[in-house]
Amino acid sequence: MEFSNTPSFFHHGPAAATRLAVSVTLSLALLVGDSQFGLMERSREGLSVVLYPLQWAVNVPLSAARHAGDFLVRQSELKTENDALRNRQLALAAQIVRLQAAERDLAELKRTNALRVTRNDQGQIAEVLYTGRDPFSHKIIIDKGGDAGLIDGQPVVDEAGLIGQITRVQPLSAEVTLVIDKHQMVPVMIQRTGVRAILYGYGGGVEVRYLPPAADVKPGDLLQTSGIDGLYPAGLPVARITAVERGSGASFARITSLPLGGIDHGRFVLALPVRDAPALILPASAPAAATPPPG
């Protein structure tokens, strides 16, 4: 079939080259007119208003996704930072506790050393290692022993008063029996009146026994070592009387007291040297009988 002579039912318009030339010419004219006279300004503003809802609808999902990602990243960063700050706070709290303990130990050590200097004797400063394991006795273990020249019987004090007495010495440690132990007795004197008595431990505290009801003693009186036993130096604070009970039919007053030394706290103690036992005073020997003259 011959198509070249077939009549066309559709109008095809100008040729492609013509359309291209017209389009280029119009584009150049619009560019020049817009740059020189702003011909497209109003059209551009109107178009932007018309297209703004479409732009907003397109950007909303992207913006939401971006904000969600930023939120999750920020939350993760905040959690990491919070964990780091919490760990740092715990470390600082532990460090503060250690520093406070070291400060207390240093202050106590200074007071104990000042006590040794004040007494001007050959006392040995020792550190309390632990308490005795026997639940029926009251003892502590210190870190000085035979290596430091300690011996049985030495009094042990702190800055507040008498704590106890060394009862067993090992090469590198020593055992101190506290004044509250039921086997301990300390000769004391009431500071206010000079009345002498014996302070007994009863396994948790101390009390004065065998004083008559009429004895001049009252709550608040200070008990200090009398020194008459030749073991404890005179004048060491031991306890303070807390209560005095005078029964009408009792032979002795019931006197309770509170130890002054750090029997259940404190870390440093001072072991005092044992006093020399008092020399025995022997009676003078009788004069020799005169020899009768020979008869």
ABEGO torsion letter per residue (X at the ends): XBAAABBBABBAEBBAAAAAAAAAAAAAAAAAAAAAAGAAAAAAAAAAAAAAAAAAAAAAAAAAAAAAAAAAAAAAAAAAAAAAAAAAAAAAAAAAAAAAAAAAAAAAAAAAAAAAAAAGBABBBBBBABBBABAABBBBBBABBAAAGBBBGBBBBBAAEBAEBBABBBAABBBBBBAABAABBBBBBBAAAGBBBBBBBAGGBBBBBGBBAABBBBBGBBBBBAGAAGABBBGBBABBBABBBBBAABABBBBBBBBABBAABEABBBBBBBBBBBBBBBBBBBBBBBBBBBX
